[in-house]
Each structure stands twice: as C-alpha cells, then as structure tokens.
Amino acid sequence: MTLKEQAVTFLGLHQPGNPVILPTVWDAWSAKLVQEAGFSALTVGSHPLANSLGKEDKEGMTFTEVTARIREITAAVTVPVSVDIESGYAQKPADLINGLLDAGAVGLNIEDSVHSEGGRLRTPQEHADLVAELRQAADTTDVHFVINARTDVFLRQDTGTPAERLESALTRLRLAAEAGADVLYPVGRHDPETLRTLCTDLPLPINAIGIPAEANRPALAESGVARVSFGPFLQNALTEQANTLLTPWR
C-alpha cells in the first residue's frame, strides 16, 4: 500500500468497542515479530525505543535518531506504523510531519508534557494549538496523517484530585479534538468507570493502555475503547522472560 492508503486503513481500524491492538515495538526485529503474529498495525513507543538505543526516555533521543530507527522498522514491515514523538523534540510541526512521512510512518502520538522545559504541562489551549499546527502541516500532504493527542494529566499527582484530573483530561482532549486530532489518548491505567466516562464523553476514538500478560481486550472493548497500545510493557515482559532464560547460565 502507498502511505496514503496505509493512513486510510490505519484510521479505519479505530472502532469504539472493537479496538485495534497495536503492540508497541522499538526496532525491526520486534516490528517483524508483531506483524508475523498477525497484527494489522503497530506503534513505536518512545520508552522502549530509547532503551534500545541506550538513551533515556523523555526526549533523551534526537528526532534524527528516532526517524533513523523508524526507517528501519518501516522497511521491515508492510503494516501501518505510528510513532510516539513525546513532546515533539522541539521541532516545528511541519518538520515532524514531513520527517515521519519520509521515514514511512502514517501516525503519531503527541503529549502535553514538555520535557525540554522541566516536564511542565502545556496549557490546554497551548496543546490544542500544537495539534492544530500538526493537522495543518499534515493537510498540505496527500496523506491523512493520524494524529493521536495525548494528555499526561492522569500521571501527574500535582494536578488535583482524581475527579479534577478527569475533568482536566476531558477539557484538554475536547480542545484537541476540535483542533484536528483523530484519536485521543488519556494515558494511564484507569478503573472501568473512569474509562467508560472517557469513551462516552469524548467525541473521538480513545486509546487505552494494555498490559500484555493481562489479555483484557474484552473488558476494554466493553468500555468503548477503540485502540490499545502497550507502552513499555511488552518490552518489560520480554525482559523478564529473557532474565528467566539467562539466569541458569550465570
């Protein structure tokens, strides 16, 4: 498929109540493993990617390092690839979109923590404005680049009570939806009631975290989730398995 066709296919996989499962990968080997296991798309996670490069998460990598690895991944698989680009690596939106398209990706996650500025949270409108700039840049191409707008509010204990964090996330993600996002990502592990509220009250497909060993796709589907990714947890699980195999050899 062309990138244009991949992007259309990828967006169409986001079905509330019938979520697309995107095992999170970090190199050509893990990407081929996921494709050969039968998954129809994949996402590249910043944390496992940083680990694989000997770098730190939270933008310890450069955008050039990221796109170099994405080229290796997209050369190894034929399914659509989305990329977690953290805060954006201080790049201009057009450079992010063009760089990812040149590397063969058709989607991105953009979060509202700014790692280059001490991890501060962008204001709701500031993050929405960034999403709008990414959408405008994508619209100058012939590919409907799939923008997954993420908020880190639920990861931040300094942002109020659980109820206040939920309200803040709803506000932030509604603005991101209005700005041109395709998918909304309230990152974190949520109780069923909170997840159902997010899926019901927000106007776009919702991305949820999945833990590989828990295999709770039916419960996530029942909540209305449209997309499941694994964050660092697939790499973590494989690390545990590798340690189990290696320990007797020490």
Secondary structure, DSSP 8 states (H G I E B T S, - for coil): --HHHHHHHHHHT--TTS-EEE-EE-SHHHHHHHHHTT-S-EEE-HHHHHHHHT--TTT-S-HHHHHHHHHHHHHH--S-EEEE-TT-TT--HHHHHHHHHHHT--EEEE-SEEGGGTTEE--HHHHHHHHHHHHHHHHTSSS--EEEEEE-GGG-GGG--HHHHHHHHHHHHHHHHHHT-SEEEE-S---HHHHHHHHHHSSS-BEEE--TTT--HHHHHHHT--EEE-TTHHHHHHHHHHHHHHGGG-
